[in-house]
Amino acid sequence: MGTTPAGQDVAAPHFTRPANALCSTWVSPEPTKKWNITDMPTDSQIGLSLVPELMRAHAHSQPNKVALYEGEHAITFAALDAQMDRAAAALQAAGLSAKDTIALCGLNSVAYVVMFFGALRAGVTAALIAPSATSQAVAAMSKDSGAKLLFADTGLMADIAPHLDGTMPLLPLGGDEYDAWLAAAPSTPAPVQIDPTWAFNIIYSSGTTGAPKGIVQSHKMRSDHIQRVGVAFGYGPDAITMIATPLYSNTTLVSFIPAIALGGTVVLAGKFDARAYIKLAARHKATHAMLVPVQYKRIMAVPDFDQFDLSSFQAKFCTSAPFAAELKTDILARWPGGLVEFYGMTEGGGTCILVAHQHPDKLGTVGQPVDGHDIRLIDDEGHEVATGKTGEIVGHSSAMMEGYHGQATKTREAEWYDETGKRFIRTGDIGCFDEDGFLTLMDRKKDMIISGGFNIYPSDLEAELIQHAAIADVAVVGVPSEDWGETPVGFIVPKAGAKADADEIKSWLAARVGKTQRLSDVVFTDELPRSAIGKVLKRELREGYVR
């Protein structure tokens, strides 16, 4: 936590990293290994690197190199590029034009990547829908995106179809029927000149109930990210990147897209199992990985972890949830290669990076702002706070969403402008800068729960629970969890005379929300603590909770 040093002038703190100031030399735990990552490009140095063009270039320059592994199945860059052409041509044959949208709802697979990247080649936007969402929510988000087609894993189609009311074609994402739908090989889609301002993808910020918000990210934003991250963290043809988080999440895309777009090999690890993951990483001699904290925790707890040869690792990344300093310390001590934590939002704005192995005294922070990212702290009235004070984190960078799809009011609510009119994205997080410009997170203003790397919005669960016949009042809060980082607990005021049963309520809710949103516990109470203006004091519930 930052404080104002004696004698220092009090001024509004905002930090912008100067060019090429992220860090100097990458030093892995083995002192003989060094990796230079100084030259992160500045805005003026960045050109345009479009994913469809990059994939075509790799298909020509390294056609027989494996682009993707899915289990024992491997696909080369030449084969992937050809399948992208088949997907793009099929979309065009189905009547889709540039700037149209398709929705994808499935687990990580080669078929998912083919349709995602094939859509991009046709100038079509991909709306990425979590398969863990309820079937009603999948349909609602697909419709909200304006998708002309919805592709889903075959096991999900029967549940989703009734909620589409015949208004949107539903197609399988993989299998013989999917392959038959693709244009015949070889295919040459009509060429599309992509405008960098066009939408690359839409990612939904809310998992299942209520009104989810579609975060629109452009081709230019992804292009900038490829070049910044690729240069800084060693992605390229020699990189072998492990992916064990879902492709519908920006957490995954910030690693996956630079990894494959710059010609490296990506290993889709499948359903996460800690020991199987490190066994697979050792087998492929992986160099890069993106994991969320709960995955790191499970991996480091594998009894024979130290028996695996992970010496090929150069960089391991983490984002999406609170990352305990003690866990970072353990990883640095026992897992070769550097450790980097990202702090930011899918909506974009400012990003902080903690190069953990270079700053062992700052492991309780989320690091410093990235080159060119302007991060400030504001109070409830929208004024910048003084040095050493806490405030809501707002950020400006080239990596900002265009807005929430079709929700101009929600977009405006997420924005803050300084006195010059400069646009920032509000995070809803509370933080404090120390004297060295490292950011410590204090609390989440919006009370969002992050469980196993997934965002859970308490208001979504509360809106469902209040419809239960035995519930008069309810509040949902996140509490610490050994397994998930955080987990949601419902505090419930029963209706007078009602017979409320905790297990029945949990089962009732589980049937109405996504798998990641289920309550871990229910606590009955006579009343909820409230402030003078009627706001539920969730901090009191959280602090007073005893399992």
C-alpha positions as CSV (number, residue, x, y, z in Angstrom):
1,M,0.0,0.0,0.0
2,G,1.4,3.4,-1.0
3,T,1.8,6.3,1.4
4,T,2.9,9.8,0.9
5,P,6.6,10.2,1.9
6,A,7.4,13.0,4.3
7,G,8.1,16.3,2.5
8,Q,6.7,15.1,-0.8
9,D,4.3,17.3,-2.6
10,V,0.8,15.9,-2.8
11,A,-0.4,15.7,-6.4
12,A,-2.9,13.6,-8.3
13,P,-1.0,10.4,-9.2
14,H,-1.2,9.0,-12.7
15,F,1.5,6.9,-14.3
16,T,2.5,6.6,-17.9
17,R,5.4,4.3,-18.7
18,P,7.9,5.9,-21.0
19,A,8.9,4.2,-24.2
20,N,11.1,1.0,-23.8
21,A,10.8,1.2,-20.0
22,L,9.0,-2.0,-19.2
23,C,12.1,-3.8,-18.0
24,S,15.7,-4.4,-19.1
25,T,16.9,-8.0,-19.2
26,W,14.8,-11.1,-18.6
27,V,16.6,-13.3,-16.1
28,S,15.3,-16.8,-15.5
29,P,16.0,-18.7,-12.3
30,E,19.1,-20.2,-14.0
31,P,21.6,-17.3,-14.1
32,T,23.1,-18.5,-17.4
33,K,19.8,-17.9,-19.2
34,K,18.9,-14.4,-20.2
35,W,16.2,-13.1,-22.5
36,N,16.2,-9.6,-23.8
37,I,12.7,-8.0,-23.8
38,T,13.6,-4.3,-23.9
39,D,12.3,-3.3,-27.3
40,M,8.5,-3.2,-26.9
41,P,7.4,-1.1,-29.8
42,T,6.0,2.4,-29.3
43,D,2.8,3.6,-31.0
44,S,4.8,5.3,-33.8
45,Q,6.7,2.0,-34.5
46,I,3.6,-0.2,-34.8
47,G,2.3,-1.0,-38.3
48,L,-0.7,-3.2,-39.1
49,S,-0.5,-7.0,-38.6
50,L,-3.8,-8.6,-39.5
51,V,-4.3,-12.1,-38.4
52,P,-5.7,-13.5,-41.7
53,E,-2.6,-12.1,-43.5
54,L,-0.2,-13.4,-41.0
55,M,-1.7,-16.9,-41.1
56,R,-1.4,-16.9,-44.9
57,A,2.3,-15.8,-44.7
58,H,3.1,-18.6,-42.3
59,A,1.4,-21.1,-44.6
60,H,3.8,-20.1,-47.3
61,S,7.0,-19.7,-45.3
62,Q,6.6,-22.7,-43.0
63,P,3.8,-24.8,-44.5
64,N,4.7,-28.1,-42.7
65,K,5.2,-26.6,-39.2
66,V,2.5,-27.6,-36.7
67,A,0.3,-24.6,-35.8
68,L,-2.0,-26.4,-33.3
69,Y,-2.1,-29.5,-31.3
70,E,-5.4,-30.8,-30.0
71,G,-4.6,-34.0,-28.1
72,E,-2.9,-36.3,-30.5
73,H,-4.3,-34.3,-33.5
74,A,-1.9,-31.8,-35.1
75,I,-2.6,-29.3,-37.9
76,T,0.1,-27.5,-39.9
77,F,0.0,-23.9,-40.9
78,A,-0.7,-24.9,-44.5
79,A,-3.6,-27.1,-43.5
80,L,-5.0,-24.5,-41.1
81,D,-4.8,-21.8,-43.7
82,A,-6.6,-24.0,-46.2
83,Q,-9.4,-24.8,-43.7
84,M,-9.7,-21.0,-43.0
85,D,-10.3,-20.6,-46.7
86,R,-13.0,-23.3,-46.6
87,A,-14.7,-21.6,-43.7
88,A,-14.5,-18.1,-45.2
89,A,-15.9,-19.4,-48.5
90,A,-18.7,-21.2,-46.8
91,L,-19.7,-18.1,-44.8
92,Q,-19.7,-16.1,-48.0
93,A,-21.8,-18.8,-49.8
94,A,-24.3,-18.6,-46.9
95,G,-24.8,-14.9,-47.6
96,L,-22.6,-13.3,-45.0
97,S,-20.7,-10.2,-45.9
98,A,-17.9,-8.1,-44.4
99,K,-18.9,-6.7,-41.0
100,D,-21.5,-9.3,-40.4
101,T,-21.3,-11.5,-37.2
102,I,-21.3,-15.1,-36.3
103,A,-21.5,-16.6,-32.8
104,L,-19.2,-19.4,-31.5
105,C,-20.1,-21.4,-28.5
106,G,-17.8,-24.3,-27.7
107,L,-14.8,-25.7,-26.0
108,N,-11.2,-25.2,-27.3
109,S,-10.7,-27.2,-30.5
110,V,-9.1,-26.9,-34.0
111,A,-12.6,-26.5,-35.4
112,Y,-13.2,-23.5,-33.1
113,V,-10.0,-21.8,-34.3
114,V,-10.8,-22.6,-38.0
115,M,-14.2,-21.0,-37.8
116,F,-13.0,-18.0,-35.7
117,F,-10.1,-17.2,-38.1
118,G,-12.0,-18.2,-41.2
119,A,-14.6,-15.6,-40.2
120,L,-11.9,-13.0,-39.8
121,R,-10.6,-13.8,-43.4
122,A,-14.2,-13.1,-44.7
123,G,-14.2,-9.8,-42.7
124,V,-16.8,-11.3,-40.4
125,T,-16.8,-10.7,-36.6
126,A,-16.8,-13.6,-34.1
127,A,-19.0,-13.2,-31.0
128,L,-17.5,-15.6,-28.4
129,I,-20.1,-17.2,-26.1
130,A,-19.2,-19.2,-23.0
131,P,-20.6,-22.8,-23.3
132,S,-20.9,-22.8,-19.5
133,A,-23.7,-20.3,-19.8
134,T,-27.3,-21.5,-19.8
135,S,-28.9,-22.3,-23.1
136,Q,-31.2,-19.3,-22.7
137,A,-28.3,-17.0,-22.2
138,V,-26.4,-18.5,-25.2
139,A,-29.3,-17.7,-27.4
140,A,-29.8,-14.2,-25.9
141,M,-26.1,-13.3,-26.3
142,S,-26.1,-14.6,-29.9
143,K,-29.1,-12.5,-30.7
144,D,-27.7,-9.5,-29.0
145,S,-24.5,-9.8,-31.1
146,G,-26.5,-9.7,-34.3
147,A,-25.1,-13.0,-35.4
148,K,-26.3,-14.4,-38.7
149,L,-25.2,-17.9,-37.7
150,L,-24.5,-19.7,-34.4
151,F,-22.0,-22.5,-34.2
152,A,-22.0,-24.7,-31.1
153,D,-20.5,-27.9,-29.9
154,T,-22.7,-30.8,-30.8
155,G,-23.5,-31.7,-27.2
156,L,-25.0,-28.2,-26.6
157,M,-27.2,-27.9,-29.7
158,A,-30.3,-29.7,-28.5
159,D,-30.6,-27.5,-25.4
160,I,-29.9,-24.2,-27.3
161,A,-32.1,-24.8,-30.4
162,P,-35.5,-24.3,-28.6
163,H,-34.4,-20.8,-27.4
164,L,-33.5,-19.6,-30.9
165,D,-37.2,-19.9,-32.0
166,G,-36.0,-20.7,-35.5
167,T,-34.7,-17.2,-36.0
168,M,-31.0,-18.1,-36.3
169,P,-29.4,-21.1,-38.1
170,L,-27.6,-23.4,-35.6
171,L,-24.7,-25.3,-36.9
172,P,-22.3,-27.9,-35.3
173,L,-18.8,-26.8,-34.4
174,G,-16.9,-29.9,-35.4
175,G,-17.7,-33.3,-36.7
176,D,-18.7,-34.7,-40.1
177,E,-21.7,-32.4,-40.5
178,Y,-19.5,-29.4,-39.8
179,D,-16.9,-30.6,-42.3
180,A,-19.6,-31.1,-44.9
181,W,-20.8,-27.6,-44.4
182,L,-17.4,-26.1,-45.1
183,A,-16.7,-25.3,-48.7
184,A,-15.1,-28.1,-50.7
185,A,-11.3,-28.2,-50.7
186,P,-9.6,-26.4,-52.1
187,S,-11.6,-23.2,-51.9
188,T,-10.7,-19.6,-52.6
189,P,-13.0,-17.1,-50.8
190,A,-13.7,-13.7,-52.3
191,P,-10.9,-11.4,-51.1
192,V,-11.8,-8.9,-48.4
193,Q,-9.9,-5.7,-47.6
194,I,-10.2,-5.5,-43.9
195,D,-10.6,-2.0,-42.3
196,P,-8.6,-2.0,-39.1
197,T,-11.5,-0.3,-37.3
198,W,-13.8,-3.3,-38.0
199,A,-14.7,-5.5,-35.1
200,F,-12.4,-8.5,-34.6
201,N,-14.4,-10.1,-31.9
202,I,-17.2,-9.5,-29.4
203,I,-16.6,-10.9,-25.9
204,Y,-19.5,-10.9,-23.4
205,S,-18.7,-9.6,-19.9
206,S,-21.6,-11.2,-18.1
207,G,-21.9,-15.0,-18.1
208,T,-25.6,-15.9,-18.3
209,T,-28.5,-14.0,-16.7
210,G,-29.7,-10.4,-16.9
211,A,-28.4,-8.2,-19.7
212,P,-24.9,-9.2,-20.7
213,K,-22.6,-6.6,-22.4
214,G,-20.8,-7.4,-25.6
215,I,-17.3,-5.9,-25.6
216,V,-16.2,-5.0,-29.1
217,Q,-12.5,-5.2,-29.9
218,S,-11.1,-4.1,-33.3
219,H,-8.6,-5.6,-35.7
220,K,-6.2,-2.7,-34.9
221,M,-6.4,-3.4,-31.2
222,R,-5.5,-7.0,-31.8
223,S,-2.8,-6.0,-34.2
224,D,-1.2,-3.6,-31.7
225,H,-1.3,-6.3,-29.1
226,I,0.3,-8.9,-31.3
227,Q,3.3,-6.6,-31.9
228,R,3.7,-5.3,-28.4
229,V,3.3,-8.7,-26.6
230,G,5.1,-10.6,-29.3
231,V,8.3,-8.5,-29.1
232,A,8.2,-8.1,-25.4
233,F,7.7,-11.7,-24.4
234,G,9.5,-13.7,-27.1
235,Y,6.6,-15.1,-29.1
236,G,7.6,-16.2,-32.6
237,P,8.3,-19.3,-34.7
238,D,10.3,-21.0,-31.9
239,A,7.6,-20.5,-29.2
240,I,5.5,-23.4,-28.0
241,T,2.6,-22.1,-26.0
242,M,0.3,-24.0,-23.7
243,I,-3.4,-22.9,-23.7
244,A,-5.5,-24.3,-20.8
245,T,-8.1,-21.5,-20.5
246,P,-11.1,-21.0,-22.8
247,L,-10.8,-19.3,-26.2
248,Y,-13.9,-17.3,-25.5
249,S,-12.0,-15.4,-22.8
250,N,-9.8,-12.4,-23.4
251,T,-7.5,-14.0,-20.7
252,T,-6.7,-16.6,-23.3
253,L,-6.7,-14.5,-26.4
254,V,-4.0,-12.2,-25.1
255,S,-1.6,-15.2,-25.2
256,F,-3.1,-17.3,-27.9
257,I,-3.4,-14.7,-30.7
258,P,0.2,-13.4,-30.5
259,A,1.5,-17.0,-30.1
260,I,-0.1,-18.4,-33.3
261,A,-0.1,-15.1,-35.3
262,L,3.7,-14.8,-35.0
263,G,4.2,-18.3,-36.2
264,G,4.6,-20.3,-33.0
265,T,3.0,-23.6,-32.1
266,V,0.0,-23.7,-29.7
267,V,-0.9,-26.7,-27.6
268,L,-4.6,-26.9,-26.6
269,A,-4.4,-28.6,-23.3
270,G,-8.1,-29.7,-23.0
271,K,-10.0,-30.0,-19.7
272,F,-7.6,-28.9,-17.0
273,D,-5.9,-31.4,-14.8
274,A,-2.8,-30.2,-13.0
275,R,-0.6,-33.2,-13.4
276,A,-1.7,-33.9,-17.0
277,Y,-0.9,-30.3,-17.8
278,I,2.7,-30.3,-16.7
279,K,3.2,-33.8,-18.2
280,L,2.0,-32.4,-21.5
281,A,4.1,-29.2,-21.2
282,A,7.2,-31.3,-20.5
283,R,6.4,-33.6,-23.5
284,H,6.1,-30.6,-25.9
285,K,9.0,-28.7,-24.3
286,A,6.7,-25.7,-23.9
287,T,8.2,-22.2,-23.7
288,H,5.1,-20.1,-22.8
289,A,2.0,-20.5,-20.8
290,M,-1.0,-18.5,-19.7
291,L,-2.8,-19.7,-16.5
292,V,-5.1,-18.2,-13.9
293,P,-4.1,-18.3,-10.2
294,V,-6.2,-21.3,-9.2
295,Q,-4.5,-23.3,-11.9
296,Y,-1.1,-22.3,-10.7
297,K,-2.1,-23.3,-7.2
298,R,-3.2,-26.7,-8.3
299,I,-0.1,-27.3,-10.4
300,M,2.3,-26.3,-7.6
301,A,0.5,-28.7,-5.3
302,V,1.2,-31.7,-7.5
303,P,3.2,-34.1,-5.3
304,D,5.8,-34.9,-7.9
305,F,5.9,-31.5,-9.6
306,D,9.7,-31.3,-9.2
307,Q,10.2,-34.5,-11.1
308,F,9.0,-32.9,-14.4
309,D,11.5,-31.3,-16.8
310,L,10.1,-27.8,-17.3
311,S,13.4,-26.2,-18.2
312,S,12.2,-25.2,-21.6
313,F,9.9,-22.5,-20.2
314,Q,10.8,-18.9,-21.0
315,A,7.7,-17.1,-19.8
316,K,4.6,-17.9,-17.8
317,F,1.8,-15.4,-17.6
318,C,-1.1,-14.9,-15.2
319,T,-4.2,-12.7,-15.1
320,S,-7.9,-12.6,-14.4
321,A,-8.0,-13.0,-10.6
322,P,-6.1,-12.1,-7.4
323,F,-2.7,-13.7,-7.4
324,A,-1.3,-14.3,-3.9
325,A,2.3,-13.2,-3.3
326,E,3.1,-16.5,-1.6
327,L,2.0,-18.4,-4.7
328,K,4.2,-16.2,-6.9
329,T,7.1,-16.9,-4.6
330,D,6.7,-20.6,-4.8
331,I,6.4,-20.5,-8.7
332,L,9.6,-18.4,-8.9
333,A,11.5,-20.8,-6.7
334,R,10.5,-24.1,-8.4
335,W,9.3,-23.4,-12.0
336,P,12.0,-22.4,-14.5
337,G,11.5,-19.3,-16.6
338,G,10.1,-15.8,-15.9
339,L,6.7,-15.0,-14.3
340,V,4.6,-12.1,-15.5
341,E,1.3,-10.9,-14.1
342,F,-1.1,-8.8,-16.2
343,Y,-3.7,-6.5,-14.7
344,G,-6.4,-5.1,-16.9
345,M,-9.9,-5.5,-18.2
346,T,-11.4,-7.1,-21.3
347,E,-12.8,-3.6,-22.0
348,G,-9.2,-2.4,-22.2
349,G,-7.9,0.9,-20.9
350,G,-4.8,0.7,-18.8
351,T,-2.8,-2.4,-18.3
352,C,-0.2,-3.0,-15.6
353,I,2.5,-5.7,-15.8
354,L,4.4,-7.2,-12.9
355,V,7.6,-8.9,-14.1
356,A,7.7,-10.9,-10.9
357,H,11.2,-12.4,-11.1
358,Q,12.7,-8.9,-11.5
359,H,10.7,-7.4,-8.6
360,P,10.6,-9.9,-5.8
361,D,9.9,-7.1,-3.4
362,K,6.7,-6.1,-5.2
363,L,4.9,-9.4,-5.4
364,G,1.9,-8.0,-3.5
365,T,1.3,-5.6,-6.4
366,V,0.1,-6.0,-9.9
367,G,3.0,-4.1,-11.3
368,Q,3.5,-0.9,-13.3
369,P,1.6,0.5,-16.3
370,V,2.7,-0.7,-19.7
371,D,4.5,1.6,-22.0
372,G,2.1,4.3,-23.2
373,H,-0.7,3.3,-20.8
374,D,-2.0,6.1,-18.7
375,I,-3.5,4.9,-15.4
376,R,-5.1,7.2,-12.9
377,L,-7.1,7.0,-9.7
378,I,-10.4,8.9,-9.2
379,D,-12.8,9.4,-6.3
380,D,-16.6,8.9,-6.3
381,E,-17.1,12.4,-7.8
382,G,-14.7,11.7,-10.7
383,H,-11.8,13.8,-9.3
384,E,-8.2,12.5,-9.3
385,V,-7.1,11.6,-5.8
386,A,-3.9,12.8,-4.1
387,T,-0.7,10.7,-4.0
388,G,-0.9,7.9,-1.5
389,K,-4.7,7.8,-1.5
390,T,-6.9,5.1,-2.9
391,G,-9.3,5.5,-5.8
392,E,-11.1,3.8,-8.6
393,I,-8.6,2.8,-11.3
394,V,-9.2,4.3,-14.8
395,G,-7.0,3.7,-17.8
396,H,-6.3,5.0,-21.3
397,S,-4.3,3.1,-24.0
398,S,-4.6,2.1,-27.6
399,A,-6.1,-1.2,-26.4
400,M,-9.6,0.1,-25.5
401,M,-12.9,-1.4,-26.5
402,E,-14.9,0.4,-29.1
403,G,-17.8,0.1,-26.7
404,Y,-20.5,-2.3,-25.5
405,H,-22.3,-3.7,-28.5
406,G,-25.6,-1.9,-29.0
407,Q,-25.5,-0.3,-25.5
408,A,-24.4,3.3,-25.8
409,T,-25.6,4.2,-22.3
410,K,-23.6,1.3,-20.7
411,T,-20.6,2.4,-22.8
412,R,-20.8,5.9,-21.5
413,E,-21.1,4.7,-17.9
414,A,-17.8,2.8,-18.4
415,E,-16.0,5.9,-19.5
416,W,-14.2,8.8,-17.7
417,Y,-12.7,11.9,-19.3
418,D,-10.0,14.1,-17.9
419,E,-10.1,17.9,-18.2
420,T,-8.5,17.7,-21.7
421,G,-11.2,15.3,-23.0
422,K,-9.0,12.3,-23.0
423,R,-11.0,9.1,-22.8
424,F,-10.4,6.5,-20.1
425,I,-12.1,3.2,-19.2
426,R,-13.3,2.8,-15.6
427,T,-12.4,-0.6,-14.0
428,G,-14.6,-0.5,-11.0
429,D,-11.5,-1.6,-9.0
430,I,-10.0,0.3,-6.1
431,G,-6.3,0.7,-5.9
432,C,-3.3,2.6,-4.7
433,F,0.1,3.5,-6.2
434,D,3.2,3.3,-4.2
435,E,6.1,5.7,-4.6
436,D,7.7,3.6,-7.3
437,G,4.5,3.5,-9.5
438,F,3.5,-0.1,-8.6
439,L,-0.2,-0.6,-8.3
440,T,-1.8,-2.4,-5.3
441,L,-5.4,-3.6,-5.6
442,M,-7.5,-2.8,-2.6
443,D,-11.0,-3.9,-3.4
444,R,-13.5,-4.3,-6.3
445,K,-15.9,-1.5,-6.3
446,K,-18.5,-3.5,-8.2
447,D,-18.3,-6.5,-5.9
448,M,-17.6,-8.8,-8.8
449,I,-16.5,-12.2,-7.8
450,I,-13.7,-14.0,-9.7
451,S,-13.9,-17.7,-9.2
452,G,-11.4,-20.0,-11.0
453,G,-10.6,-17.1,-13.3
454,F,-14.3,-16.6,-14.3
455,N,-16.2,-13.4,-13.6
456,I,-19.4,-13.8,-11.5
457,Y,-21.7,-10.8,-11.0
458,P,-23.6,-11.0,-7.7
459,S,-26.5,-9.0,-9.1
460,D,-27.2,-11.7,-11.7
461,L,-27.5,-14.3,-9.0
462,E,-29.5,-12.0,-6.7
463,A,-32.0,-11.3,-9.5
464,E,-32.6,-15.1,-9.9
465,L,-32.7,-15.9,-6.2
466,I,-35.3,-13.2,-5.3
467,Q,-37.7,-15.1,-7.6
468,H,-37.6,-18.1,-5.3
469,A,-40.9,-18.5,-3.4
470,A,-39.2,-18.8,0.0
471,I,-36.9,-15.8,-0.3
472,A,-37.7,-12.3,0.9
473,D,-34.3,-10.7,0.6
474,V,-30.9,-11.8,-0.6
475,A,-27.3,-10.7,-1.1
476,V,-24.5,-12.6,-2.8
477,V,-20.9,-12.0,-1.9
478,G,-17.6,-13.6,-2.7
479,V,-15.6,-15.3,0.0
480,P,-12.1,-16.8,-0.1
481,S,-11.8,-20.3,-1.4
482,E,-8.8,-22.7,-1.3
483,D,-9.9,-24.3,-4.6
484,W,-11.2,-21.4,-6.6
485,G,-9.7,-18.2,-5.2
486,E,-13.2,-16.9,-4.5
487,T,-16.6,-18.6,-4.4
488,P,-20.2,-17.1,-4.2
489,V,-22.2,-17.3,-1.0
490,G,-25.9,-16.3,-0.7
491,F,-27.1,-14.5,2.4
492,I,-30.9,-15.1,2.5
493,V,-33.7,-13.6,4.5
494,P,-36.6,-16.1,4.3
495,K,-40.2,-15.0,3.8
496,A,-42.3,-15.2,7.0
497,G,-43.6,-18.7,7.5
498,A,-41.7,-20.1,4.6
499,K,-39.8,-23.4,4.8
500,A,-36.4,-22.5,3.4
501,D,-33.9,-25.3,2.8
502,A,-30.3,-24.4,1.8
503,D,-29.7,-27.5,-0.4
504,E,-33.0,-27.0,-2.2
505,I,-32.2,-23.4,-2.9
506,K,-28.7,-24.2,-4.2
507,S,-30.2,-26.9,-6.5
508,W,-33.0,-24.5,-7.7
509,L,-30.5,-21.8,-8.6
510,A,-28.1,-24.3,-10.2
511,A,-30.8,-25.2,-12.7
512,R,-31.1,-21.5,-13.7
513,V,-27.5,-20.3,-14.0
514,G,-24.3,-21.3,-15.7
515,K,-22.0,-23.9,-14.2
516,T,-19.5,-21.3,-13.0
517,Q,-22.2,-19.3,-11.1
518,R,-23.4,-21.9,-8.6
519,L,-23.6,-21.0,-4.9
520,S,-21.1,-22.8,-2.7
521,D,-23.1,-22.0,0.5
522,V,-26.3,-20.5,1.7
523,V,-26.6,-18.5,5.0
524,F,-30.0,-17.7,6.5
525,T,-30.3,-14.4,8.4
526,D,-33.1,-12.3,9.9
527,E,-32.0,-9.2,8.0
528,L,-29.3,-7.9,5.8
529,P,-27.0,-5.1,7.2
530,R,-27.7,-1.9,5.4
531,S,-26.4,1.7,5.3
532,A,-28.5,4.7,6.1
533,I,-29.4,5.0,2.4
534,G,-30.4,1.3,2.2
535,K,-27.3,-0.1,0.5
536,V,-26.5,-3.6,1.6
537,L,-23.1,-3.6,3.5
538,K,-21.6,-6.6,1.7
539,R,-18.2,-6.1,3.4
540,E,-19.9,-6.9,6.7
541,L,-21.4,-10.1,5.3
542,R,-18.0,-11.1,3.8
543,E,-16.0,-10.4,7.0
544,G,-18.6,-12.1,9.3
545,Y,-18.9,-15.3,7.2
546,V,-17.9,-18.5,8.9
547,R,-18.1,-21.7,6.9
